[in-house]
Amino acid sequence: MGMGKAMKQIQKMQADIKKMQAELEFKRISATAGGGVVEAIVDGNRFVTGFVIKPDVVDPEDIETLQDLLQAAVNEALRQVDEYVANEMKNITGGLQLPPGLI
């Protein structure tokens, strides 16, 4: 492969990555815990954007369970964001491992 062609491919990857990064703000991923009684929603930049909590899970005598469910849902949603980003990067780079700072 010629150097010019390689540079064009790298520039295309850079543009595709920048586009993906811009779109992450609008990507929403949700995960549930406790059989769906708690849902956490995060964006592609790993910011929590909301929760949905079923009223029947709210027990003033057992706040610890609600806290555990929220933590589990958030952690799962963040794991899914990481998986989504990794898959998008793999699609963009074709699985090529790029040195840090190149993109």
N, C-alpha and C positions, 0 to 999 in steps of 0.2 A: 504494500500500500504506500502510495506517495505521501510525502509530508503535507502537501497542500490538502489532500483528501482527508488525512487524519485530523488536521486542524479544523476543517469544515465540520467533521463529525463531532469534534469536541465542542465547537461553537453551537451546534444544534443541541447537544446534550445540555449545555449551559442554559440555552434559551428555554428548553423543555423543563429543566429543573426550576428555573425562575417562575415559569408559568404555574407549575405544580405548587410551589411555595405560596404564590399569590392566591391560589384556589383553596389552600388549606384553611384559611380563615372562614370560609363559607361551608366547609365540609362538616357535617354533623354525624357523630357516631354515638350510639347509645348502647348501654348494657344494663341488664337487670340482675337483681339478686333476690334471694328469698322466694323463688318461684314467681317473680314478677311483681312483688309488692313494693319494690324500690327500683327506680330507674334513674341512672345518671346519664346526662347528655354532655358530651365534650366536643370541642371543635378540633380541627386538624392541627392546630397549634398547641394542643394539650391544655386548653383552658376549659374549666367546667362552665357550661352555659346554662345548666338547669338540672332540676330534679323533679321526678314525679313520685309521690309517696301515697300509697293507698291508705285511706283513713284507718282501716282496721289494723294496721301494723303499729299505729301510734298508741303506745301504752305508757302512761306517765310513770308507772311502777317499773318499767323495763326499758329505759332509755338506751342502755348498753346494746341491746339487740338492734335497735334502729341505727345506732352509730356503726355497729359492725356491718350491717347491711349496706349502709351508705358507702363505707370504706370499700367493701367488696365490689360494689357496682362501679365506683369511680376507678378502682384499680383495673377492672376488666375493660372498661371503656378506654382507658389510657393504653392498655396492652393492645387493644384493637387498632387504635390510632397508630401505634408504632408498627404494627403489622401492615397496615394500609400504606404507610409511608415507605416502608421497606419494599413492598411489592411494586409501588409506583416507581421507585428508584431503579429497581431491577428491570422494569419495563423500559425505562428511559435509557439505561446504560447497557442493556442486554446482559446484565449480570457482571459486567466488567467492574473490577475493584479499582476505583480511581484514587490516586494519592490525595491526602488532605490538602485543601487549598487550591486544587486544580479547578474545581467547579465553584 
